[in-house]
Amino acid sequence: MTAAPEIIVRPRFRLEPYVQFAQKAMAREATYRFDVFTSVASVLVRVYLLRMVWVALYARNAAPSELPLHAIITYSTVALLMGLVMDIDQTRQLHDKLHSGSIATDFMKPIIVPLYFFADGSGEVLFHAALIVPSLLLALFIVHIDVPNAFVLAAFFVSFFLGYLVGFCINFILNCVAFWTLEIHAVQLIVTWVTDLFGGEIIPLVIFPVFLQKIAFVLPFAAMFSTPLLIYVGVIRPERYAAAIGLQAFWLAVLAGIATLMWRAGAKRVIVQGG
Amino acid sequence: MKHLRVMLGVYQQYWRINILTTLEYRENFLLWFGFTFVYHGSAIAALWIVLNRFPSMNGWTFRDMAFLYGLWMVAHALHNTFFSTVGDIPEHIRDGEFDRLLVRPLDTLFQAIATPGQVFPDELILAIITLAAATWYSGVQVDATFLIFVPLIVAGGALIDLAFNLFISTVAFWFVRVDALRWIVIQLEQEFTRYPISIYSRGVRLLLTFVVPFAFMNYFPARYFLHKAHEGAVLPAGAGLLTPVIGIVFVALAYVFWRIGLNRYSGVGH
């Protein structure tokens, strides 16, 4: 018996469709105007709140030498602004499509499906990234933010981008779980709270007690917020940039590998079930 | 009187269905319980981490803050257990389900509250355990005042929560989508009940006392039971026992607003 002929013809890769997907996603996000207002307002409230919290804590206690008050306020504010893009689940569509079953038609389209999710998510994220500008300008009425020199800033952006990709992979992996069980919302929220705490989004990891610091720094979540932020405020010095960004790249590779494996296994399941 | 008996019967059925649903979807329930546990656990862990490094926040230690959190947690869980369904009203309005409640011979708000879902008192149980532990840990004296007032205070706190929940749901009579507004208020409450309000500027303290009285859910009562100094206080210590009154007043205001919205409501055009 001969093997079945290969009927799947791989289309030649073209970038344009993905640019279109991203633009569509941006337009979709722009229709929720009140949500835009909410996310900016919520950032500003939290900037105020964290400023008051740190001021109160620094007033009555010995300040840690590596993070004076102005540095920790800068840290919190930049973290909240990063949150505007980092806290979005860009791959939510994957879960929704698995739920409704419409993923089946996506498999028939001449596109690379994970890349479609990446493009769609990036469009959404780019739209929210635009909110950073007004949020930042308004935040400056509440707090003073330190601005490091251009070299540090460049390293920060490289690290932030890697952190974004790590976050994308984590979200993608969680949404892939929906291939096996559709009820993933609770699991996602659990991971969100753990990420918030161990990623250094709310509290800088260098303030953690030593044993917790050891745990937090070996978890992949630190690659999302902590590394870029510690570069920004100067706790991670230029001579350690290579190691810090290298570790982020390592986590990105590991998580991307897991995401690929889960996607392959999940996609096979959909096809076996007949969509 | 007969009316009341009918309502009681409906309410019993409501809880029966809730519990049966929870038992039916056991794995789902366990996942959500895991979420509740991690949510409160990570909030308390964050407080502990910060106060481990900075032992005092305006004179409040981690032990004090644990009690502050416990009070809020019970009030909030009490609301989530008995009144979270009020938050589903905008959804019922949007999909037209709400109109069915209007033609039935029982109070509309009561029916909305008693719309079964998958409610289970797991968060409430967890909250009561947390408050008991925090009371012991913070060394608050458990005397007659405590035993009489703490149940009233958490009930009053739950009413404050209900007032805002009902208020936001009523807004849906005018603007169909209120999710963003609800999200803001939930977040404000969560953030501004976590720390003693004495750390904020005067305007914010007044706001949290008289306009959005979240400070009555936990700050004023905790200050009373912990015998904290009146630093930056808006009100004297005894205000800590007023929570039930504040809760009733705010629910009454929200109910008036609800009646106005209900009278004006004429469907969303299904």
Interface residues (C-beta under 8 A of the other chain):
Chain A: F34 D35 F37 T38 A41 S42 V45 R46 Y48 L49 M52 V53 V55 A56 L57 Y58 A59 R60 N61 P64 E183 A186 V187 L189 I190 W193 V194 D196 L197 I202 I203 I207 F208 P209 L212
Chain B: E27 N28 L31 W32 G34 F35 V38 Y39 S42 A45 A46 I49 V50 N52 R53 F54 P55 S56 M57 N58 G59 R177 A180 L181 W183 I184 Q187 L188 E191 F192 Y195 I199 Y200 S201 V204
